[in-house]
Every structure is written in C-alpha cells, then in structure tokens.
Amino acid sequence: MKNSFETVSIDTMIDNHIGKRGAEKREIFENELKIELLGHAIKQARQQQKLTQGQLGELVGVQKAQISKLENSITNARLETILKVFDALGAKVNFSVEM
C-alpha cells in the first residue's frame, strides 16, 4: 500500500488549516496559544517551587480557584495578577512589543 501523506512544516499546516498571519482566525489562534503557554509557564514555575495552587494563591492574595483558572487558561486575568503570580514564584518576566 502506497503512503499518500506528504510532510509539511507546522507553519504550512497552520497557514492551510487556520489561516495566514494577519487573518482574523489566525490572530485569535495565536492569542489563545500565547495564553495557553502562559498558563503552562505558571504551572511549571509553581511546581518547581513545590507549591500547591492554594499556597500560591495565598502568596498572591487570590483564591486557589483563580490560580487553577490561570494555569488552565480558563480566564482572562488582569496583567497585575499575572505579574503578582510570577513575582511570588520568583520568576523573571520579559515582554516584547512588536509594531
């Protein structure tokens, strides 16, 4: 049986199935991906510090549920809250603005 699959780059796959950069659907996808990565970074940093979600919440001044929502990208948190979380974890945050 002949294999009819073609190898393509991830960028080509995203362009073909979600849209090219600048397209509304692609921008939404990119933003959701960034939020997902942010949540993963919070969870990873918390686990490295050997903290529970409840303990991190106490350090930041929010409830455990808020930390869970941040880690699972369920909520649009205020930037101030995100910065407090990373500060409590002793993590350095860098921002990049492109125009």
C-alpha positions, 0 to 999 in steps of 0.5 A: 500500500502506497503512503499518500501523506506528504510532510509539511512544516507546522507553519504550512499546516497552520497557514492551510488549516487556520489561516495566514498571519494577519487573518482574523482566525489566525490572530485569535489562534495565536492569542489563545496559544500565547495564553495557553503557554502562559498558563503552562509557564505558571504551572511549571514555575509553581511546581518547581517551587513545590507549591500547591495552587492554594499556597500560591494563591495565598502568596498572591492574595487570590483564591486557589480557584483563580490560580487553577483558572490561570494555569488552565487558561480558563480566564482572562486575568488582569496583567497585575495578577499575572505579574503578582503570580510570577513575582511570588514564584520568583520568576523573571518576566520579559515582554516584547512589543512588536509594531 
